[in-house]
Amino acid sequence: MNKAETLKKDLDMLPPSMLVEVEHLVKKLKRQYKSAGKPETILSEVASYTIEDELPADLAEQHDHYLYGIPKK
């Protein structure tokens, strides 16, 4: 049995609640693989967390709404 088959078998045994954590880890590993060899900056590292946490796309524009509950502009 190869590594991929072993991992698939292990995934089938996990409870559904843990699959979300596995999905986040896989996404993070894919981003690291894509950026291999590229110089990483602090900004790109922070950006990778926003993708992982699925923050709203308009967070920068509507930050007052998300932080303080002010109606969106």
Residue pairs with C-beta under 8 A, 6 or more apart in sequence:
1 9
11 19
11 22
14 22
24 52
27 51
27 52
28 48
28 52
31 48
31 51
35 44
50 59
56 62
56 66
58 72
59 66
61 73
62 72
62 73
64 70
65 71
65 72
65 73
